[in-house]
Amino acid sequence: MKQVGLHFTHFLLLLVLIAAAAALMAEAQNCNPSGKVRGKKPPNDECNHQNDSDCCEEGKLYNIYRCSPRVSKQTKATLTINSFQRGGDGGGASACDGKFHDDDTPVVALSTGWFNNRKRCLNYIRINGNGKSVKAMVVDECDSTMGCDDEHSYQPPCRNNIVDASRAVWKGLGLKESDDRWGWMDVTWSDA
């Protein structure tokens, strides 16, 4: 009789361990904020408002993320717009190649977790939205870990699910600047 009780105890312990592991995996996939950064008031004219970019508000707390949702064949994301040209709202040269890129070239910046320590640099992704598909090269990181400083043009940190795209990507998806979705749209993407 003691052996049956012992086996049942092992079985219960195994169930508890499996439940704990499943809970940890679910939490890791949720990608919760990993901290906050306090907004600073940008010096005069140092926050670029091109493409309706937001500027940090003094004292406001912004979430930061070191992770992004898991990548799949249909990774859900928010497509935003960015200028990768010199003087554009993207700030400095692209992290992957140290260059600026024309707005008519299909390029993107990915949130920190998806950028994956430059592992996607100069690789292509496929973006699906508005019933169309566009292939774009990853040239930069949309920093989810920092913001509200000179290096980030006094803009808040990126959310953890952003594909920040040039005008060429938006046009390739068949959108016009007059469209209500221009600059902010739900899409899916995958590595190309």
One Martini backbone bead per residue (centre of mass of N, CA, C, O) as a GRO file, in nm:
protein
  192
    1MET     BB    1   0.054   0.065  -0.017
    2LYS     BB    2   0.297   0.260  -0.015
    3GLN     BB    3   0.357   0.262  -0.323
    4VAL     BB    4   0.100   0.403  -0.418
    5GLY     BB    5   0.144   0.669  -0.261
    6LEU     BB    6   0.416   0.739  -0.394
    7HIS     BB    7   0.318   0.756  -0.690
    8PHE     BB    8   0.107   0.977  -0.640
    9THR     BB    9   0.309   1.189  -0.542
   10HIS     BB   10   0.474   1.202  -0.802
   11PHE     BB   11   0.241   1.283  -0.983
   12LEU     BB   12   0.175   1.552  -0.841
   13LEU     BB   13   0.453   1.680  -0.873
   14LEU     BB   14   0.456   1.672  -1.181
   15LEU     BB   15   0.207   1.854  -1.222
   16VAL     BB   16   0.322   2.104  -1.081
   17LEU     BB   17   0.568   2.138  -1.270
   18ILE     BB   18   0.410   2.171  -1.534
   19ALA     BB   19   0.244   2.419  -1.448
   20ALA     BB   20   0.486   2.604  -1.391
   21ALA     BB   21   0.612   2.593  -1.675
   22ALA     BB   22   0.364   2.702  -1.827
   23ALA     BB   23   0.353   2.975  -1.680
   24LEU     BB   24   0.635   3.073  -1.769
   25MET     BB   25   0.587   3.058  -2.074
   26ALA     BB   26   0.347   3.254  -2.085
   27GLU     BB   27   0.497   3.497  -1.966
   28ALA     BB   28   0.720   3.514  -2.185
   29GLN     BB   29   0.511   3.565  -2.425
   30ASN     BB   30   0.390   3.840  -2.318
   31CYS     BB   31   0.586   4.063  -2.259
   32ASN     BB   32   0.662   4.244  -2.022
   33PRO     BB   33   0.752   4.495  -1.863
   34SER     BB   34   1.101   4.610  -1.752
   35GLY     BB   35   1.005   4.913  -1.712
   36LYS     BB   36   1.100   5.267  -1.680
   37VAL     BB   37   1.074   5.599  -1.822
   38ARG     BB   38   1.140   5.936  -1.784
   39GLY     BB   39   1.033   6.217  -1.896
   40LYS     BB   40   1.163   6.478  -2.104
   41LYS     BB   41   1.211   6.787  -2.195
   42PRO     BB   42   1.257   6.918  -2.483
   43PRO     BB   43   1.438   7.101  -2.642
   44ASN     BB   44   1.423   7.332  -2.853
   45ASP     BB   45   1.356   7.182  -3.155
   46GLU     BB   46   1.445   6.851  -3.076
   47CYS     BB   47   1.164   6.748  -3.180
   48ASN     BB   48   1.051   6.544  -3.426
   49HIS     BB   49   0.727   6.576  -3.607
   50GLN     BB   50   0.749   6.389  -3.812
   51ASN     BB   51   0.490   6.179  -3.869
   52ASP     BB   52   0.357   6.246  -3.589
   53SER     BB   53   0.554   6.252  -3.368
   54ASP     BB   54   0.631   6.191  -3.052
   55CYS     BB   55   0.681   6.352  -2.745
   56CYS     BB   56   0.801   6.388  -2.455
   57GLU     BB   57   0.685   6.404  -2.124
   58GLU     BB   58   0.725   6.555  -1.847
   59GLY     BB   59   0.725   6.287  -1.601
   60LYS     BB   60   0.646   6.068  -1.772
   61LEU     BB   61   0.576   5.724  -1.788
   62TYR     BB   62   0.756   5.470  -1.971
   63ASN     BB   63   0.764   5.184  -2.117
   64ILE     BB   64   0.980   4.900  -2.116
   65TYR     BB   65   1.154   4.660  -2.343
   66ARG     BB   66   1.337   4.337  -2.397
   67CYS     BB   67   1.086   4.234  -2.556
   68SER     BB   68   0.892   4.024  -2.776
   69PRO     BB   69   0.693   3.870  -2.947
   70ARG     BB   70   0.663   3.592  -3.098
   71VAL     BB   71   0.780   3.448  -3.383
   72SER     BB   72   0.608   3.393  -3.693
   73LYS     BB   73   0.427   3.363  -3.988
   74GLN     BB   74   0.206   3.572  -3.815
   75THR     BB   75   0.309   3.843  -3.689
   76LYS     BB   76   0.194   4.066  -3.479
   77ALA     BB   77   0.157   4.425  -3.560
   78THR     BB   78   0.270   4.763  -3.566
   79LEU     BB   79   0.252   5.004  -3.807
   80THR     BB   80   0.488   5.251  -3.873
   81ILE     BB   81   0.637   5.571  -3.932
   82ASN     BB   82   0.954   5.651  -4.106
   83SER     BB   83   1.251   5.841  -4.136
   84PHE     BB   84   1.580   5.751  -4.282
   85GLN     BB   85   1.668   6.022  -4.336
   86ARG     BB   86   1.829   6.293  -4.329
   87GLY     BB   87   1.645   6.462  -4.075
   88GLY     BB   88   1.465   6.264  -3.974
   89ASP     BB   89   1.269   6.110  -3.723
   90GLY     BB   90   1.496   5.876  -3.675
   91GLY     BB   91   1.760   6.042  -3.676
   92GLY     BB   92   2.004   5.865  -3.718
   93ALA     BB   93   2.172   5.634  -3.830
   94SER     BB   94   2.168   5.322  -3.899
   95ALA     BB   95   2.260   5.042  -3.713
   96CYS     BB   96   2.351   4.832  -3.941
   97ASP     BB   97   2.519   5.062  -4.156
   98GLY     BB   98   2.542   5.383  -4.099
   99LYS     BB   99   2.291   5.478  -4.271
  100PHE     BB  100   2.094   5.633  -4.494
  101HIS     BB  101   1.744   5.627  -4.614
  102ASP     BB  102   1.526   5.638  -4.844
  103ASP     BB  103   1.177   5.672  -4.856
  104ASP     BB  104   1.174   5.483  -5.137
  105THR     BB  105   1.275   5.259  -4.943
  106PRO     BB  106   1.226   4.933  -4.817
  107VAL     BB  107   1.233   4.997  -4.473
  108VAL     BB  108   1.321   4.892  -4.125
  109ALA     BB  109   1.223   4.888  -3.783
  110LEU     BB  110   1.267   4.703  -3.483
  111SER     BB  111   1.198   4.593  -3.210
  112THR     BB  112   1.421   4.483  -2.990
  113GLY     BB  113   1.342   4.178  -2.982
  114TRP     BB  114   1.336   4.146  -3.300
  115PHE     BB  115   1.623   4.253  -3.361
  116ASN     BB  116   1.822   4.070  -3.200
  117ASN     BB  117   2.110   4.186  -3.181
  118ARG     BB  118   2.130   4.222  -3.514
  119LYS     BB  119   2.025   3.946  -3.655
  120ARG     BB  120   1.834   4.118  -3.880
  121CYS     BB  121   2.040   4.254  -4.031
  122LEU     BB  122   1.983   4.296  -4.371
  123ASN     BB  123   1.724   4.158  -4.366
  124TYR     BB  124   1.420   4.016  -4.460
  125ILE     BB  125   1.077   4.108  -4.465
  126ARG     BB  126   0.725   4.030  -4.443
  127ILE     BB  127   0.446   4.241  -4.513
  128ASN     BB  128   0.098   4.233  -4.400
  129GLY     BB  129  -0.155   4.444  -4.561
  130ASN     BB  130  -0.435   4.545  -4.715
  131GLY     BB  131  -0.402   4.279  -4.909
  132LYS     BB  132  -0.086   4.298  -4.893
  133SER     BB  133   0.273   4.276  -4.991
  134VAL     BB  134   0.602   4.338  -4.836
  135LYS     BB  135   0.945   4.385  -4.889
  136ALA     BB  136   1.194   4.439  -4.624
  137MET     BB  137   1.465   4.598  -4.477
  138VAL     BB  138   1.668   4.567  -4.203
  139VAL     BB  139   1.827   4.876  -4.042
  140ASP     BB  140   1.680   4.893  -3.750
  141GLU     BB  141   1.600   5.012  -3.425
  142CYS     BB  142   1.320   5.012  -3.206
  143ASP     BB  143   1.356   5.135  -2.906
  144SER     BB  144   1.239   4.968  -2.596
  145THR     BB  145   1.468   5.070  -2.360
  146MET     BB  146   1.458   5.371  -2.469
  147GLY     BB  147   1.429   5.739  -2.413
  148CYS     BB  148   1.398   6.081  -2.391
  149ASP     BB  149   1.648   6.161  -2.581
  150ASP     BB  150   1.874   6.260  -2.805
  151GLU     BB  151   1.919   5.978  -2.945
  152HIS     BB  152   1.571   5.969  -2.960
  153SER     BB  153   1.446   6.254  -3.024
  154TYR     BB  154   1.248   6.275  -2.775
  155GLN     BB  155   1.126   5.991  -2.781
  156PRO     BB  156   0.964   5.735  -2.704
  157PRO     BB  157   0.953   5.430  -2.652
  158CYS     BB  158   0.901   5.153  -2.795
  159ARG     BB  159   0.717   4.921  -2.852
  160ASN     BB  160   0.713   4.554  -2.874
  161ASN     BB  161   0.526   4.576  -3.178
  162ILE     BB  162   0.725   4.717  -3.400
  163VAL     BB  163   0.699   4.840  -3.743
  164ASP     BB  164   0.921   5.069  -3.882
  165ALA     BB  165   0.835   5.248  -4.178
  166SER     BB  166   0.861   5.342  -4.478
  167ARG     BB  167   0.687   5.484  -4.730
  168ALA     BB  168   0.725   5.247  -4.929
  169VAL     BB  169   0.565   5.043  -4.763
  170TRP     BB  170   0.295   5.188  -4.755
  171LYS     BB  171   0.263   5.201  -5.064
  172GLY     BB  172   0.288   4.889  -5.110
  173LEU     BB  173   0.006   4.857  -4.936
  174GLY     BB  174  -0.190   5.089  -5.068
  175LEU     BB  175  -0.137   5.361  -4.924
  176LYS     BB  176  -0.246   5.678  -4.830
  177GLU     BB  177  -0.218   5.974  -4.663
  178SER     BB  178  -0.546   5.995  -4.644
  179ASP     BB  179  -0.549   5.759  -4.478
  180ASP     BB  180  -0.636   5.672  -4.153
  181ARG     BB  181  -0.388   5.450  -4.130
  182TRP     BB  182  -0.168   5.637  -4.164
  183GLY     BB  183   0.102   5.542  -3.935
  184TRP     BB  184  -0.134   5.320  -3.818
  185MET     BB  185  -0.117   4.959  -3.834
  186ASP     BB  186  -0.229   4.646  -3.868
  187VAL     BB  187  -0.013   4.357  -3.888
  188THR     BB  188   0.196   4.123  -4.053
  189TRP     BB  189   0.496   3.912  -4.003
  190SER     BB  190   0.805   3.784  -4.161
  191ASP     BB  191   1.046   3.609  -4.257
  192ALA     BB  192   1.198   3.595  -4.592
   0.00000   0.00000   0.00000
